[in-house]
């Protein structure tokens, strides 16, 4: 029995060593790929004079050094010696390799050979130039979009939450609000654009209304479903202990419905992103939607790509933050909903 246990431990040690070598190899390959991308940038002359090539070269060298650090930490920190490697580092090595290959190909077909037509396709240097030369306008657009999104989403989520709890708890409220919700809710929020810009005093307030409308419907429906699906046994036990209706709503119905509420919050946040961009393109004179339209109008496609990248990072970051809040509040359901 003891011999079998020792053999199993030896096999596990060998397996861990192999995994460490494989992970370290991925980091080394990523470092070599980024060094190759840096060599392409530095030694292969471009057909045109693109600014900020030195910045691109510095980024590629930094990513090569980071890949080597991952390889060194991965091979050195094994379970046998008690070392640990962050999970994000282990997952980053293959992506760093793929990004290095993609960046090199992008650089070759645009700046070096110009196989792709200009100005629709710009090299990485042009994208970096946007963040150096147009950072003020881009930062102002991000600030405006973020404020507009947060305000509209907060109003819509709060309204949808109150409506959902009311419909799920009270039959009388459900009798009056449920038909309205079924009639207006499925209608796309962008269909209200003409009326919103007519009735509201400013394009900003109209955009807030549209974002709130888009986010309120999924939150209301999922909150209503969560409250209505609470087991009656929970209420019976609480009433036996002398609980009043207010206590039943705040301490029983809402906590039990939180998993459904967060699904509605995720859906509402995704809907608010699309409405935000459309509203900024149609009437608001600032924000990322306006920035994209301005860049397209001036054929500044590198600015458009930079705006899309910033928008993707902002939206992904907000969803990730909402997932962190969900995992904190619903610890027993951590990992059931993936992002």
C-alpha positions as CSV (number, residue, x, y, z in Angstrom):
1,X,0.0,0.0,0.0
2,X,2.8,2.4,0.9
3,X,4.7,1.5,-2.3
4,X,1.6,2.2,-4.3
5,X,1.2,5.6,-2.6
6,X,4.8,6.5,-3.3
7,X,4.4,5.5,-7.0
8,X,1.3,7.7,-7.3
9,X,3.1,10.6,-5.7
10,X,6.1,10.1,-8.1
11,X,3.7,10.1,-11.1
12,X,2.0,13.2,-9.9
13,X,5.4,14.9,-9.5
14,X,6.4,13.9,-13.0
15,X,3.1,15.2,-14.4
16,X,3.6,18.5,-12.6
17,X,7.1,18.9,-14.0
18,X,5.8,18.2,-17.5
19,X,3.0,20.8,-17.1
20,X,5.6,23.3,-15.9
21,X,7.8,22.7,-18.9
22,X,4.8,23.1,-21.3
23,X,3.8,26.3,-19.7
24,X,7.3,27.6,-19.6
25,X,7.7,26.7,-23.3
26,X,4.6,28.7,-24.2
27,X,6.1,31.8,-22.4
28,X,9.4,31.3,-24.3
29,X,7.6,31.0,-27.6
30,X,5.6,34.2,-26.9
31,X,8.8,36.0,-26.0
32,X,10.4,34.9,-29.2
33,X,7.3,36.0,-31.2
34,X,7.3,39.4,-29.7
35,X,11.0,39.8,-30.3
36,X,10.3,38.8,-33.9
37,X,7.6,41.4,-34.1
38,X,10.1,44.0,-32.7
39,X,12.6,43.0,-35.4
40,X,10.0,43.4,-38.1
41,X,9.2,46.9,-36.8
42,X,12.8,48.0,-36.5
43,X,14.6,46.4,-39.4
44,X,12.0,46.2,-42.1
45,X,11.5,49.7,-43.6
46,X,8.0,50.9,-44.0
47,X,6.7,52.2,-47.4
48,X,5.5,55.3,-45.7
49,X,6.6,57.4,-42.8
50,X,4.5,56.4,-39.8
51,X,4.8,58.2,-36.5
52,X,5.3,56.6,-33.2
53,X,7.1,53.5,-34.5
54,X,9.4,53.8,-31.5
55,X,6.4,53.5,-29.2
56,X,5.3,50.3,-31.0
57,X,8.8,48.9,-30.7
58,X,8.9,49.7,-27.0
59,X,5.6,48.0,-26.4
60,X,6.7,44.9,-28.3
61,X,10.0,44.7,-26.2
62,X,8.1,45.1,-23.0
63,X,5.7,42.3,-23.9
64,X,8.6,40.1,-24.8
65,X,10.1,40.7,-21.4
66,X,6.8,40.0,-19.8
67,X,6.5,36.7,-21.7
68,X,10.0,35.7,-20.5
69,X,8.9,36.6,-16.9
70,X,5.9,34.3,-17.3
71,X,8.1,31.5,-18.6
72,X,10.6,31.9,-15.7
73,X,7.9,32.1,-13.0
74,X,6.0,29.1,-14.4
75,X,9.1,26.8,-14.6
76,X,10.4,27.9,-11.3
77,X,7.2,28.0,-9.2
78,X,6.0,24.4,-9.1
79,X,3.8,22.8,-6.4
80,X,6.8,20.7,-5.3
81,X,8.7,23.8,-4.0
82,X,5.6,25.6,-2.7
83,X,5.7,28.3,-5.4
84,X,2.6,29.7,-7.0
85,X,1.8,31.4,-10.3
86,X,-1.2,33.6,-10.8
87,X,-3.8,31.9,-13.0
88,X,-4.0,34.9,-15.3
89,X,-0.3,34.5,-16.1
90,X,-0.8,30.9,-17.0
91,X,-3.7,31.8,-19.4
92,X,-1.8,34.8,-20.8
93,X,1.1,33.0,-22.5
94,X,-0.9,31.4,-25.4
95,X,-2.7,34.7,-25.9
96,X,0.6,36.6,-25.9
97,X,1.9,34.3,-28.6
98,X,-1.3,34.7,-30.7
99,X,-1.2,38.5,-30.3
100,X,2.4,38.7,-31.3
101,X,1.8,36.7,-34.5
102,X,-1.3,38.9,-35.2
103,X,0.6,42.1,-34.7
104,X,3.4,41.0,-37.0
105,X,1.0,40.1,-39.7
106,X,-0.9,43.3,-39.2
107,X,2.3,45.3,-39.5
108,X,3.5,43.5,-42.6
109,X,0.3,43.7,-44.7
110,X,-0.2,47.4,-43.8
111,X,3.0,49.4,-43.1
112,X,5.5,47.1,-44.8
113,X,3.8,45.9,-47.9
114,X,0.6,48.0,-48.0
115,X,-1.5,45.2,-49.4
116,X,-4.6,46.6,-47.7
117,X,-6.1,49.8,-49.0
118,X,-5.7,53.0,-47.2
119,X,-7.1,54.8,-45.3
120,X,-9.5,52.0,-44.4
121,X,-6.7,49.9,-42.9
122,X,-3.9,51.5,-40.8
123,X,-0.9,49.9,-39.2
124,X,-0.5,49.5,-35.4
125,X,1.6,52.7,-35.4
126,X,-1.5,54.7,-36.5
127,X,-3.6,53.3,-33.7
128,X,-0.9,54.2,-31.1
129,X,-0.7,57.7,-32.6
130,X,-4.4,58.2,-31.8
131,X,-3.8,57.7,-28.1
132,X,-0.8,60.0,-28.2
133,X,-2.2,62.8,-30.4
134,X,-6.0,62.7,-29.8
135,X,-6.1,61.6,-26.2
136,X,-7.9,64.7,-25.0
137,X,-10.9,64.3,-27.3
138,X,-10.9,60.5,-26.7
139,X,-10.8,60.9,-22.9
140,X,-13.6,63.5,-23.0
141,X,-15.7,61.1,-25.1
142,X,-15.1,58.3,-22.7
143,X,-16.0,60.5,-19.7
144,X,-19.2,61.6,-21.3
145,X,-20.3,58.1,-22.4
146,X,-19.5,56.7,-19.0
147,X,-21.5,59.3,-17.2
148,X,-24.4,59.0,-19.6
149,X,-24.4,55.2,-19.3
150,X,-24.1,55.1,-15.5
151,X,-26.9,57.6,-15.0
152,X,-29.3,56.0,-17.5
153,X,-28.5,52.5,-16.4
154,X,-28.9,53.3,-12.7
155,X,-32.3,54.9,-13.2
156,X,-33.5,52.1,-15.5
157,X,-32.2,49.3,-13.1
158,X,-33.8,50.9,-10.1
159,X,-37.1,51.5,-11.9
160,X,-37.1,47.9,-13.3
161,X,-36.3,46.5,-9.9
162,X,-39.1,48.4,-8.1
163,X,-41.6,47.4,-10.9
164,X,-40.5,43.8,-10.8
165,X,-40.8,43.5,-7.1
166,X,-44.2,45.2,-7.2
167,X,-45.6,42.9,-9.9
168,X,-44.2,39.8,-8.3
169,X,-45.5,40.6,-4.8
170,X,-48.9,42.3,-5.5
171,X,-51.6,40.9,-7.7
172,X,-53.3,44.3,-7.9
173,X,-50.1,46.0,-9.1
174,X,-49.5,43.1,-11.5
175,X,-53.0,43.5,-12.9
176,X,-52.3,47.1,-14.0
177,X,-48.6,47.0,-14.8
178,X,-48.2,43.6,-16.4
179,X,-50.2,44.4,-19.6
180,X,-48.2,47.7,-19.9
181,X,-44.9,45.8,-19.5
182,X,-45.9,43.3,-22.1
183,X,-46.9,46.0,-24.6
184,X,-44.0,48.5,-24.2
185,X,-41.2,46.3,-23.0
186,X,-40.4,44.2,-26.1
187,X,-40.4,47.4,-28.3
188,X,-36.8,48.4,-29.0
189,X,-35.8,51.5,-27.1
190,X,-34.3,53.1,-30.3
191,X,-37.9,53.2,-31.7
192,X,-38.6,55.9,-29.2
193,X,-35.9,58.2,-30.6
194,X,-38.2,60.7,-32.4
195,X,-40.5,61.0,-29.4
196,X,-37.7,61.2,-26.9
197,X,-35.8,64.0,-28.7
198,X,-39.2,65.9,-29.1
199,X,-40.5,65.7,-25.5
200,X,-37.2,66.0,-23.6
201,X,-35.6,69.4,-23.2
202,X,-32.1,68.3,-24.2
203,X,-30.5,65.5,-26.1
204,X,-28.7,64.4,-22.9
205,X,-31.9,63.9,-21.0
206,X,-33.5,62.1,-24.0
207,X,-30.5,59.7,-24.1
208,X,-30.8,59.1,-20.4
209,X,-34.4,58.1,-20.9
210,X,-33.7,55.8,-23.8
211,X,-30.9,54.0,-21.9
212,X,-33.1,53.7,-18.8
213,X,-35.9,52.3,-20.9
214,X,-33.7,49.7,-22.5
215,X,-32.3,48.5,-19.2
216,X,-35.5,48.6,-17.2
217,X,-37.4,46.0,-19.1
218,X,-35.1,42.9,-18.6
219,X,-34.5,43.9,-14.9
220,X,-38.3,44.2,-14.3
221,X,-39.1,40.9,-16.0
222,X,-36.3,38.9,-14.3
223,X,-37.0,40.5,-10.9
224,X,-40.7,39.7,-11.2
225,X,-39.9,36.1,-12.1
226,X,-37.5,35.8,-9.2
227,X,-40.0,37.2,-6.6
228,X,-42.9,35.1,-8.0
229,X,-40.8,32.0,-7.9
230,X,-39.9,32.2,-4.2
231,X,-41.2,29.1,-2.3
232,X,-44.3,29.8,-0.2
233,X,-42.7,27.8,2.6
234,X,-40.3,30.6,3.2
235,X,-43.1,33.1,3.8
236,X,-45.0,30.6,6.0
237,X,-42.0,30.1,8.3
238,X,-41.4,33.9,8.5
239,X,-45.1,34.6,9.2
240,X,-45.0,31.9,12.0
241,X,-42.2,33.9,13.6
242,X,-44.3,37.1,13.4
243,X,-42.8,38.7,10.3
244,X,-44.8,41.6,8.7
245,X,-45.2,42.2,4.9
246,X,-42.3,44.7,4.8
247,X,-40.0,42.2,6.4
248,X,-41.2,39.5,4.0
249,X,-40.4,41.7,1.0
250,X,-37.0,43.0,2.2
251,X,-35.6,40.0,4.0
252,X,-37.3,37.0,2.2
253,X,-38.5,37.8,-1.3
254,X,-35.7,40.1,-2.5
255,X,-32.7,38.0,-1.3
256,X,-34.3,34.8,-2.7
257,X,-34.8,36.6,-6.1
258,X,-31.3,38.1,-6.3
259,X,-30.0,35.4,-8.8
260,X,-32.7,36.3,-11.2
261,X,-32.2,40.0,-10.5
262,X,-28.6,39.9,-11.5
263,X,-29.4,38.1,-14.8
264,X,-31.7,41.0,-15.5
265,X,-29.0,43.5,-14.6
266,X,-26.6,41.8,-17.0
267,X,-29.1,41.8,-19.8
268,X,-30.0,45.4,-19.1
269,X,-26.4,46.5,-19.2
270,X,-25.8,44.9,-22.6
271,X,-29.0,46.6,-24.0
272,X,-27.9,49.9,-22.6
273,X,-24.6,49.8,-24.5
274,X,-26.3,49.5,-27.9
275,X,-28.7,52.3,-27.1
276,X,-25.9,54.5,-25.7
277,X,-24.0,54.4,-29.0
278,X,-27.2,55.0,-31.2
279,X,-28.3,57.9,-29.0
280,X,-24.9,59.5,-29.2
281,X,-24.7,59.1,-32.9
282,X,-28.2,60.6,-33.4
283,X,-28.3,63.6,-31.1
284,X,-25.6,63.9,-28.5
285,X,-22.6,66.0,-29.4
286,X,-20.1,64.1,-27.3
287,X,-19.3,60.6,-26.3
288,X,-17.9,57.5,-28.0
289,X,-20.8,57.2,-30.4
290,X,-20.3,60.7,-31.5
291,X,-16.5,60.1,-31.7
292,X,-17.0,57.1,-34.0
293,X,-19.3,59.1,-36.3
294,X,-16.9,62.0,-36.4
295,X,-14.0,59.7,-37.2
296,X,-15.9,58.0,-40.0
297,X,-17.0,61.4,-41.4
298,X,-13.4,62.5,-41.7
299,X,-12.1,59.1,-42.9
300,X,-10.0,58.9,-39.8
301,X,-10.3,55.1,-39.5
302,X,-7.5,54.7,-37.1
303,X,-9.4,57.0,-34.7
304,X,-12.5,54.9,-35.3
305,X,-10.6,51.7,-34.4
306,X,-9.2,53.3,-31.3
307,X,-12.7,54.3,-30.3
308,X,-13.9,50.8,-30.8
309,X,-11.1,49.4,-28.7
310,X,-11.8,51.8,-25.9
311,X,-15.5,51.1,-26.1
312,X,-14.9,47.3,-25.9
313,X,-12.6,47.7,-22.9
314,X,-15.1,50.0,-21.1
315,X,-18.1,47.6,-21.7
316,X,-16.1,44.5,-20.8
317,X,-14.8,46.2,-17.6
318,X,-18.3,47.2,-16.5
319,X,-19.7,43.7,-17.0
320,X,-16.7,42.2,-15.2
321,X,-17.3,44.6,-12.3
322,X,-20.9,43.6,-12.1
323,X,-19.9,40.0,-12.0
324,X,-17.5,40.7,-9.1
325,X,-20.4,42.3,-7.2
326,X,-22.6,39.3,-8.0
327,X,-20.0,36.9,-6.7
328,X,-19.6,38.9,-3.6
329,X,-23.3,39.0,-2.8
330,X,-24.1,35.5,-4.0
331,X,-21.1,33.5,-2.8
332,X,-23.1,30.3,-2.9
333,X,-23.6,30.7,-6.6
334,X,-20.1,31.7,-7.5
335,X,-19.1,30.1,-10.8
336,X,-22.6,29.2,-11.9
337,X,-22.8,32.1,-14.3
338,X,-19.8,32.5,-16.5
339,X,-18.1,35.5,-18.0
